[in-house]
């Protein structure tokens, strides 16, 4: 091999060594680079349990339960979800309004078995899951006022439409949160036609600190308790309760009210849930409300 060839080889080896050293230096720099600092997002503030408790107790003050003289309670409907505790007094009831039925009409069926026609309203389904000769179903949504669009009807509108004015009625309402708007707008005189009312109230722990919701809920409960008194309360266990300052706050309450001109009532210290209650969700413990007096 000539001297020139040796020189070329030496230069090539030197060049390759220089490239390798540069590459190794880059790798070393990359390996020793500090990882970027991970900044955790700020933690959300803890719930203001004291304010929640105060708002809850203020809201439910009108729902303190009483006891009706001369009439016993009975469960109408299925053992778990879909059944409601009411007074066992269905004589001379002209009609029942069932607002929101979904796939469970067990309450409707037992009421119809008392020879009471049941007018069902639910715009989320095309037909009830099963029928009864006294069922009358309408795929219509319930609104609060008389100026609703064509596919929405108010409770007052139902009474006028079917000629139930001046007659004794019963009402069951489970319309997944829309009850607040309906009961806020309704005239208390319209509700006065109902001898018994059972309503599922939603959203307590979710919206307690929402001022707009609180104002609406306050007006709704004032309306529904103007001519009626609570005689039963049960917490739906589909949503776990919130424990705020040693007070159980339920998200969903099933409340039964009776018309005070039809039933004499007195204060009661009975415990809820009672003997006729059962958990809405089978296999989950029922929510203890105690006497529901705070």
Buried (B, 14 or more C-beta within 10 A) or exposed (E): EEEEEEEEEEEEEEEEEEEEEEEEEEEEEEEEEEEEEEEEEEEEEEEEBEEBBBBBEEBBEBBBBBBBEEBEBBBBBBEBBBBBBBBEBBEEBBBBBBBBBBEBBBBBBBBBEBEBBBBBBBBEBEEBEEBBEBBEBBBBBBBBBBEBEEEBBBBBBBBBEBEBEEBBBBBBBBBEBBBBBBBBBBBBEBBBBBBBBBBBBBBBBBBBEEEEBBEBBBBBBEBBBBBBBBBBBBBBBEBEBBEBEEBBBBBBBBBBBBBBEBBEBEEBEBEBBBEBBBBBEEEEEBBEBEEBEE
